[in-house]
Amino acid sequence: MKRENAWLISLSVFAIVSISFIGTVIADETRSNECAEIKVLEITGSIDNSYAVTDVKEELYNPYDHAIEEVFIFQIPESAYISNFSLTFNGTTYYSEVVPKDEARERYDEAARQGKNAGLLESRGSSLFSFSISIEPHETITVGLRYEDFIVKTLGIYYYNVFLITDPYGRTIDEFAIGTTIISGLEITSLDVQNYKDDLNVHWSGNNEVTISASADSIKLEEDFKVQYETAPPPVNGLLLDYFNGEEGFFLHLFSPEIEDVGGALDKDIIFVLDKSGSMSGDKIGQLKDAFSEITKQLPEDDKFNIIIFDGEIEEYSDSLLQASEDEKADADNYIGAIEAEGSTNINDALLRGLEMIETYESRVPIIVFLTDGQPTRSITDTQQIRSNVMSANDCDTAIFSLGFGYDVDFDFLSALSLENYGYAIRIYEGTDASLQITDFYDIISTPLLKDLVFSYSEGTYEIYDTEVSHLFEGSDTVVAGKYQSGVDIIESKAVAQSKNGEVQYEEKFRLGCGSEHPFIERFWAYRKINYLIDEIKVAGEEDSLVSEVVNLSVRYSFVTPYTSLLIEIYEDEAQEDNQQQNTPPPANSNPNTMSSNQPSYSFKNSQPNPNSPQAPSTNYGGGGTMDCEAESVSMSFPGLFILIILVTGVLVGITIKKYWRKKKQ
């Protein structure tokens, strides 16, 4: 009998926000308590030298005599890429295929026109996904998800967090299991697991590998799963791991000197450029004041600072940089505490004036902390022109860190502005605890050890990312990924940088020999190159050559990016048997698309490891999920059901997201 099933995957935090009001309006009239039973939720992670792969498996059962509608909602880190999605029903697992975005949309639309079953997952710049599916009466469906991410060391600690979104309907999970295996080329010196400690099992395999697992029956999830760990520092010249796939080699160079290795920390010259325009009124201006206060009170006395506040006009706090004494910081805090949001927004002139204040000192690090909602309305309002003007004026290689406030912030502009000026941007949402986010941000940049760091490698290496790093801060690391030619057995590295005491060099000869021990390095190289290309696109625009490279790499290594999508095509009746082999993934490690994830050594009840899928900063990492539900009391043909799902999905996601965030705030 032909299965009448249609499903849709969507991703867009802005779309979700925009439809949540509609869902709220009709929630009471349309909701039903007829939900699928969550039989199994399993989450397995594997972290190999900071490269994390996370697999999520959820098994759902419809106990009713009619079809019901479920919405699977899950969150992943903003820096992560989904690399596999699968559906299992009627004994067959259907795996997704990564294809160029336009092609995926065409194939999906064609399948819909022909009444065939297909699903599409597209990236639109968010970390929150939703997937809706109709489940037939008394049917069991298993949803599988894999995503990959690189965990960045922050203040000496690696953080791996799995977001376990609380089910708004309070459903009990029959069987729950979660765990991860951590492998490091350096000794793991500390481990802390938050939550689920009563059911926690920890198994060490020497000093470089540990497996953490927890499981429970009949449980309601109320907390995220958080792991943090530290490792011994690498040698002062770094640690190099390599992998050879039979045709070409890949290497990862980890460089993370301690403060005593570089002769102390560099002092900072910080210019605060603060937006007090009318668009910053309400929560935003309050958050800005909190942000400024949190940062300034942590400035050491050897640092210097000044302030520019702007609306349509530019106002300087002082004619010159001020020593960060307790009295100066208190006076500045009182000054900012009295400002009010009003007027237009002259971003261009404010940033240029800030750059004019910077003076060049080899032993000091120039920094601009730019706090705004990113909406220019005065003087030059073309953001491309503002970026060009700032780059031309930035003669001292000043790092610009942008803090964007509110949901309507032009974050693409701020990201590009910071990327091309040696910094990065973070988003501060209205209604959140800004002081905590700001404290975390400043802690990261508070102690610069090196600046103008440049890496070079010996002959036979190529396609290396990233070889130039503007600043290296205490407690962080620099990780370089590259390729090497067949026949190379030694890689010589050289790192040159500016320290507190002048120019320093770090040189080392690394003998290759890992062979096939670290296959994740090939995927990490692809991950790093894709990120590099996407950053280039943010700065240079969507040039055909850059987009083409992103698409080719994403398809080859099965990453969902802004230019690729995941497509699942479900075959029916006699075609299903003919195509079953096509839906069975190749053996693990046969090519980069099916690389083993080094699954943890523990076993879960009734668990079946996902045979497909390639192996996986930010400060948060995650990817749990739960289902929302809606009853369907009539049988429908595919086209009618497809249209219904599209309409209902917006409502369901809106309701669930609203309830999820409401619970998060409680």
TORLODO-720823 format. One line per field, with one value per residue (C-alpha): residue number from 1; residue in one letter; x, y, z. Coordinates in steps of 0.05 Angstrom, whole numbers. Each point is the difference from the previous one (the first is absolute). Example, Ala and Ser with C-alpha at 12.3 -4.5 7.8 and 13.67 -1.06 7.14 Angstrom:
<nodes>
n: (1,2)
res: (A,S)
xx: (246,27)
yy: (-90,69)
zz: (156,-13)
</nodes>
This chain:
<nodes>
n: (1,2,3,4,5,6,7,8,9,10,11,12,13,14,15,16,17,18,19,20,21,22,23,24,25,26,27,28,29,30,31,32,33,34,35,36,37,38,39,40,41,42,43,44,45,46,47,48,49,50,51,52,53,54,55,56,57,58,59,60,61,62,63,64,65,66,67,68,69,70,71,72,73,74,75,76,77,78,79,80,81,82,83,84,85,86,87,88,89,90,91,92,93,94,95,96,97,98,99,100,101,102,103,104,105,106,107,108,109,110,111,112,113,114,115,116,117,118,119,120,121,122,123,124,125,126,127,128,129,130,131,132,133,134,135,136,137,138,139,140,141,142,143,144,145,146,147,148,149,150,151,152,153,154,155,156,157,158,159,160,161,162,163,164,165,166,167,168,169,170,171,172,173,174,175,176,177,178,179,180,181,182,183,184,185,186,187,188,189,190,191,192,193,194,195,196,197,198,199,200,201,202,203,204,205,206,207,208,209,210,211,212,213,214,215,216,217,218,219,220,221,222,223,224,225,226,227,228,229,230,231,232,233,234,235,236,237,238,239,240,241,242,243,244,245,246,247,248,249,250,251,252,253,254,255,256,257,258,259,260,261,262,263,264,265,266,267,268,269,270,271,272,273,274,275,276,277,278,279,280,281,282,283,284,285,286,287,288,289,290,291,292,293,294,295,296,297,298,299,300,301,302,303,304,305,306,307,308,309,310,311,312,313,314,315,316,317,318,319,320,321,322,323,324,325,326,327,328,329,330,331,332,333,334,335,336,337,338,339,340,341,342,343,344,345,346,347,348,349,350,351,352,353,354,355,356,357,358,359,360,361,362,363,364,365,366,367,368,369,370,371,372,373,374,375,376,377,378,379,380,381,382,383,384,385,386,387,388,389,390,391,392,393,394,395,396,397,398,399,400,401,402,403,404,405,406,407,408,409,410,411,412,413,414,415,416,417,418,419,420,421,422,423,424,425,426,427,428,429,430,431,432,433,434,435,436,437,438,439,440,441,442,443,444,445,446,447,448,449,450,451,452,453,454,455,456,457,458,459,460,461,462,463,464,465,466,467,468,469,470,471,472,473,474,475,476,477,478,479,480,481,482,483,484,485,486,487,488,489,490,491,492,493,494,495,496,497,498,499,500,501,502,503,504,505,506,507,508,509,510,511,512,513,514,515,516,517,518,519,520,521,522,523,524,525,526,527,528,529,530,531,532,533,534,535,536,537,538,539,540,541,542,543,544,545,546,547,548,549,550,551,552,553,554,555,556,557,558,559,560,561,562,563,564,565,566,567,568,569,570,571,572,573,574,575,576,577,578,579,580,581,582,583,584,585,586,587,588,589,590,591,592,593,594,595,596,597,598,599,600,601,602,603,604,605,606,607,608,609,610,611,612,613,614,615,616,617,618,619,620,621,622,623,624,625,626,627,628,629,630,631,632,633,634,635,636,637,638,639,640,641,642,643,644,645,646,647,648,649,650,651,652,653,654,655,656,657,658,659,660,661,662,663,664,665,666)
res: (M,K,R,E,N,A,W,L,I,S,L,S,V,F,A,I,V,S,I,S,F,I,G,T,V,I,A,D,E,T,R,S,N,E,C,A,E,I,K,V,L,E,I,T,G,S,I,D,N,S,Y,A,V,T,D,V,K,E,E,L,Y,N,P,Y,D,H,A,I,E,E,V,F,I,F,Q,I,P,E,S,A,Y,I,S,N,F,S,L,T,F,N,G,T,T,Y,Y,S,E,V,V,P,K,D,E,A,R,E,R,Y,D,E,A,A,R,Q,G,K,N,A,G,L,L,E,S,R,G,S,S,L,F,S,F,S,I,S,I,E,P,H,E,T,I,T,V,G,L,R,Y,E,D,F,I,V,K,T,L,G,I,Y,Y,Y,N,V,F,L,I,T,D,P,Y,G,R,T,I,D,E,F,A,I,G,T,T,I,I,S,G,L,E,I,T,S,L,D,V,Q,N,Y,K,D,D,L,N,V,H,W,S,G,N,N,E,V,T,I,S,A,S,A,D,S,I,K,L,E,E,D,F,K,V,Q,Y,E,T,A,P,P,P,V,N,G,L,L,L,D,Y,F,N,G,E,E,G,F,F,L,H,L,F,S,P,E,I,E,D,V,G,G,A,L,D,K,D,I,I,F,V,L,D,K,S,G,S,M,S,G,D,K,I,G,Q,L,K,D,A,F,S,E,I,T,K,Q,L,P,E,D,D,K,F,N,I,I,I,F,D,G,E,I,E,E,Y,S,D,S,L,L,Q,A,S,E,D,E,K,A,D,A,D,N,Y,I,G,A,I,E,A,E,G,S,T,N,I,N,D,A,L,L,R,G,L,E,M,I,E,T,Y,E,S,R,V,P,I,I,V,F,L,T,D,G,Q,P,T,R,S,I,T,D,T,Q,Q,I,R,S,N,V,M,S,A,N,D,C,D,T,A,I,F,S,L,G,F,G,Y,D,V,D,F,D,F,L,S,A,L,S,L,E,N,Y,G,Y,A,I,R,I,Y,E,G,T,D,A,S,L,Q,I,T,D,F,Y,D,I,I,S,T,P,L,L,K,D,L,V,F,S,Y,S,E,G,T,Y,E,I,Y,D,T,E,V,S,H,L,F,E,G,S,D,T,V,V,A,G,K,Y,Q,S,G,V,D,I,I,E,S,K,A,V,A,Q,S,K,N,G,E,V,Q,Y,E,E,K,F,R,L,G,C,G,S,E,H,P,F,I,E,R,F,W,A,Y,R,K,I,N,Y,L,I,D,E,I,K,V,A,G,E,E,D,S,L,V,S,E,V,V,N,L,S,V,R,Y,S,F,V,T,P,Y,T,S,L,L,I,E,I,Y,E,D,E,A,Q,E,D,N,Q,Q,Q,N,T,P,P,P,A,N,S,N,P,N,T,M,S,S,N,Q,P,S,Y,S,F,K,N,S,Q,P,N,P,N,S,P,Q,A,P,S,T,N,Y,G,G,G,G,T,M,D,C,E,A,E,S,V,S,M,S,F,P,G,L,F,I,L,I,I,L,V,T,G,V,L,V,G,I,T,I,K,K,Y,W,R,K,K,K,Q)
xx: (0,27,21,-33,54,28,49,38,63,9,52,-6,-2,-29,-56,-14,-4,-45,-52,0,-54,-47,11,-14,-66,-31,37,-60,-45,47,43,-13,29,7,75,47,35,75,27,74,45,74,55,71,60,72,52,67,51,-55,-37,-69,-51,-69,-54,-72,-50,-74,-49,-74,-63,-71,-47,-64,-45,10,60,31,46,67,50,72,36,74,57,73,59,2,69,-21,-20,-52,30,-54,-75,-38,-69,-15,-68,-27,69,35,47,1,62,6,42,37,-11,7,-57,-33,3,-29,-58,-15,1,-43,-51,-2,-12,-57,-31,3,-31,65,28,61,29,44,44,29,46,-19,48,-31,15,-72,-33,-69,-24,-73,-25,-65,1,-48,-43,40,63,71,47,72,31,76,43,75,38,73,37,69,4,41,38,-24,39,36,-65,-35,-77,-46,-74,-59,-64,-56,-62,-54,-63,-55,-51,40,4,40,56,-2,75,50,76,53,76,64,71,56,68,58,72,15,-14,-70,13,-71,-71,-66,-69,-59,-70,-21,54,-43,0,70,53,72,51,72,46,67,10,-20,-69,-63,-71,-58,-70,-67,-66,-68,-69,-65,32,-23,59,8,74,54,59,64,71,63,71,72,63,74,31,34,75,18,9,-66,-28,-9,-47,-6,-42,15,-59,41,4,15,16,-34,29,-24,49,-21,37,-16,58,-8,10,68,21,-9,28,-65,-64,-5,-33,-63,-24,-76,-47,-74,-45,-70,-66,-51,-47,-75,-2,40,-57,-32,37,57,28,-5,38,52,12,5,50,44,0,17,59,30,1,44,52,68,35,53,-54,-24,-70,-44,-73,-38,-76,-40,-69,-1,59,66,20,68,6,73,50,49,5,-8,36,-49,5,-58,-19,1,-42,-51,-6,-10,-53,-39,5,-28,-54,-30,-7,-68,-18,-21,16,24,59,67,41,49,27,1,44,47,8,16,54,31,11,42,76,49,40,32,-11,-74,-62,-50,-73,-66,-61,-59,-69,-60,-63,34,-51,36,-47,45,61,19,-54,25,31,46,28,8,39,45,13,17,48,36,7,24,74,18,-34,-50,-44,-74,-46,-74,-55,-68,-62,-71,-35,0,75,35,44,26,29,31,29,32,26,34,26,37,29,30,-59,-67,-72,-48,-75,-33,-75,-50,-29,62,53,48,51,14,11,44,41,13,18,49,32,21,34,25,71,34,65,21,-20,14,10,21,11,41,14,52,-2,-52,-56,-58,-72,14,-52,9,72,-9,-29,-6,-1,10,-32,16,-39,-15,36,14,-14,27,-24,34,18,66,23,12,72,8,23,20,-36,39,-41,18,-42,20,-35,6,3,6,76,4,0,0,7,-22,29,-9,10,-58,10,-63,-23,-72,-22,-73,-5,-35,-49,-39,57,-23,-70,28,40,-63,-38,54,4,-75,-1,58,-38,-65,38,29,-71,-23,55,5,-72,-28,53,-13,69,-8,-71,20,57,-47,-51,51,32,-68,-26,64,2,-75,-7,-63,22,-36,12,-20,-59,-18,-50,-33,-41,-45,-16,-66,-27,42,50,17,33,39,25,13,73,6,-27,51,63,69,43,31,67,-9,2,-4,-76,-4,56,-7,-16,37,-63,5,14,-63,-64,-72,-63,-25,49,22,59,-12,45,0,28,65,36,-13,21,-23,-15,-62,-12,-63,-53,-54,-71,-72,-65,-61,-64,-67,-56,-24,-67,-11,39,27,36,73,-12,-54,41,61,-37,-29,69,29,-57,0,76,2,-54,32,69,-25,-37,58,53,-41,-11,73,27,-52,26,72,-14,-32)
yy: (0,68,43,68,41,69,39,65,26,74,45,74,34,63,-39,-36,65,32,-56,-13,52,-35,-66,34,28,-66,-46,-15,-17,-46,-37,-72,-44,-58,-3,-55,-39,12,-70,14,62,-15,52,-23,46,-11,54,-14,54,53,-24,-19,-45,-5,-51,7,-56,5,-57,18,-42,20,-39,25,-27,63,38,54,58,9,57,-18,61,1,49,-6,47,60,-22,-72,-32,-54,-58,-53,-8,-65,-30,-72,-32,-67,-30,48,58,58,42,72,25,67,35,73,42,17,-73,-24,49,-21,-74,11,41,-51,-56,40,12,-75,-19,-33,2,44,43,61,33,68,46,72,22,-27,-55,-20,-52,-28,-62,-20,-69,-38,-66,-54,-38,-47,16,8,51,13,68,5,63,11,65,18,57,21,16,63,4,59,23,-67,-41,-40,2,-52,14,-39,40,-45,41,-12,-32,52,-56,-34,-67,-56,-31,-76,-9,57,-6,52,-2,20,-24,51,-16,48,-1,34,-25,16,34,16,-20,28,-25,43,-31,-72,-17,-51,-45,17,-50,22,-48,20,-34,27,75,20,-31,0,-22,32,-30,5,-35,-3,-31,39,69,71,42,66,17,4,-47,39,-26,41,-24,24,-29,8,56,-21,10,73,-11,-36,-69,-28,-57,-28,-47,-31,-25,-38,58,63,18,47,32,38,45,20,61,24,30,18,71,-18,-26,69,44,28,31,59,63,25,67,-5,50,-10,23,2,10,43,14,-5,-71,-21,21,-49,-63,13,63,-34,-60,47,33,-68,-22,61,-6,-74,11,62,-26,-58,44,-6,65,-7,3,65,18,54,6,26,5,15,12,47,36,-24,13,-17,-14,23,32,-57,-71,-6,-47,-52,20,-14,74,8,-62,22,69,-31,-47,58,38,-59,-13,69,-5,-6,-31,51,26,-32,-48,22,-65,20,63,-32,-58,44,46,-60,-23,69,-6,-63,7,-53,-36,-67,-22,20,-28,50,-20,33,-28,22,-4,13,-26,8,45,61,58,62,21,-62,-53,-50,-55,-22,70,3,-64,26,65,-36,-48,57,39,-60,12,-28,-68,15,-58,19,-42,14,-12,2,14,-24,-45,53,11,-1,-57,-17,70,-4,-69,22,65,-39,-56,46,39,-58,-10,-34,18,-27,10,24,-15,46,-28,-41,7,43,6,-75,-1,62,-29,-63,42,44,-58,-29,63,27,-28,3,-40,9,43,-1,-76,-31,-74,-30,-72,-38,-19,-53,32,38,25,22,36,46,22,72,14,71,-17,-60,7,-37,-65,-6,-36,7,-60,-2,-52,-17,-52,-34,-37,-74,-16,54,-29,63,67,60,55,71,49,73,50,63,-10,46,-2,6,-49,-74,-62,-72,-53,-76,-61,-49,-71,-27,-69,0,-33,-20,15,67,-2,58,47,-3,21,54,27,3,32,53,15,7,49,38,6,21,54,23,2,44,49,-4,-19,-62,-6,-60,-31,3,-27,-56,-22,-1,-41,-50,-11,-3,-53,-41,0,1,66,42,72,63,-26,-74,-38,-69,-38,-66,-35,-56,-54,-36,-69,-39,57,-5,-69,23,61,-30,-11,73,19,-44,39,-27,-34,46,32,-19,74,68,-2,-61,9,-36,42,-44,-15,-6,-68,-1,-30,24,-41,-18,49,-6,45,43,-33,62,66,32,15,78,216,40,-12,-43,-65,-40,-36,-36,3,-13,-9,44,-32,11,-50,-16,-34,-10,-36,45,-10,23,68,19,-24,36,66,-12,-14,64,40,-36,-1,75,-3,-59,29,67,-31,-45,54,48,-52,-21,70,14,-59,20,68,-31)
zz: (0,-18,58,0,35,-9,40,2,33,11,31,14,68,-31,-33,65,38,-52,1,75,10,-48,37,66,-24,-20,48,44,-58,-38,50,18,55,-49,-7,-21,54,5,5,-5,1,-9,-8,-12,-7,-20,11,-33,14,4,-63,25,-34,31,-19,21,-7,20,-7,-1,2,-18,47,-34,-54,-42,-26,43,-15,35,-2,18,28,14,10,-21,11,-47,-23,-15,-66,-8,-39,1,9,-4,7,17,-9,-26,10,-48,17,-48,1,-22,-57,1,-66,-25,28,-67,-23,66,-5,-72,16,62,-39,-55,50,30,-69,-15,67,24,70,10,54,-2,53,-16,40,8,53,63,49,13,-45,-6,-37,-6,-19,-3,37,-23,51,45,-38,28,-32,17,-15,-4,-1,-2,6,5,35,23,74,12,66,42,60,1,0,-54,5,-31,12,-26,-1,25,-16,52,-29,8,11,55,-34,31,-40,8,-11,2,-9,-11,0,-34,-8,5,-32,4,-24,67,70,23,67,24,-15,25,-21,21,8,-3,52,36,-62,-24,-19,-14,-30,-11,-50,21,8,-71,-8,41,-12,36,-3,35,-11,31,-11,3,5,-15,-23,36,-7,-53,0,12,-1,10,2,-1,-30,14,-41,-65,-10,-9,-76,-5,-14,-71,-19,-70,-43,-68,-40,-52,-49,40,71,50,62,61,37,71,27,71,39,73,27,28,-69,-31,55,27,-27,-47,25,-36,-26,-4,-33,17,-57,30,-38,38,-59,5,-27,62,47,49,20,-49,33,68,-26,-30,67,34,-54,9,76,-2,-47,31,71,-24,-36,33,19,-55,-53,-30,-24,-29,-20,-60,5,-61,-29,-59,31,29,72,30,74,2,-47,11,26,76,47,27,73,47,2,-75,-10,52,-32,-69,27,30,-66,-40,52,-13,-77,-33,-66,-52,-69,-65,-10,-28,1,-54,34,69,-21,-40,60,43,-48,1,75,-7,2,-22,54,-12,72,3,-32,-30,7,-16,36,-42,33,-46,-31,-68,-35,-31,-17,-2,-42,-40,5,-52,43,-56,-3,76,-2,-55,37,64,-34,-34,65,42,-7,68,-11,55,19,-2,43,-13,50,-35,41,-16,-49,-54,0,-68,23,-69,-4,69,-14,-65,32,56,-43,-46,59,41,47,3,18,52,6,64,1,34,64,16,53,-40,57,-1,-75,3,57,-40,-61,37,38,-67,-26,67,-3,-69,-3,-72,-59,-75,3,-67,-14,-57,-18,-40,-74,-17,41,-32,10,72,43,39,-3,25,69,25,74,45,68,64,8,-75,-55,-74,-44,-71,-50,-66,-51,-16,-62,-3,18,52,66,38,6,25,33,16,40,4,45,41,75,60,-8,-75,-59,17,-43,12,-46,0,-44,5,-25,-32,18,25,-66,9,75,-8,-60,30,-22,-72,20,45,-58,-42,58,8,-74,-7,59,-31,-67,34,37,-66,-29,58,-17,-76,-17,-35,-54,-45,13,75,1,-48,46,60,-38,-26,69,34,-48,3,76,13,37,0,-12,-24,-72,8,27,24,-43,16,-53,23,-52,-1,-18,-50,-7,73,-8,-61,36,68,-16,-19,69,36,15,-21,53,51,-20,-73,-18,34,-2,45,49,65,60,50,37,76,30,42,-28,4,4,-69,-30,-73,-19,-61,-53,-45,17,1,66,47,105,20,68,-4,-37,-3,-37,39,-23,18,-37,-3,-24,-35,-12,-71,-1,-74,-54,-55,-66,-5,-33,50,59,-26,-3,69,30,-28,30,66,8,9,54,36,0,24,58,20,-5,41,54,-3,10,53,40,-12,32,61)
</nodes>
